[in-house]
């Protein structure tokens, strides 16, 4: 019964690693988006 918890831990850790990579990618895209659309500009429509 030691295989299941160990596998579960490895699965969670691998999932965390991919989530971290996804977060880094999203952060890069978001900063690019912010440089194109500065905060506040999307609320104005003139």
Phi, psi and omega in degrees: 000010181270345182289322186294309179299321181295318178297320181296319178297315180297321180295316180296319181293317178297320178296320179295320180297315181292325178295322179295317178297318179297321179296318179298318180295315180296322180295320178295316180295322182292320179292325175296316180297321180293328180288332177278316178244097179296153180303132178103334184287330183285344180272340180268139174225092179242000000 
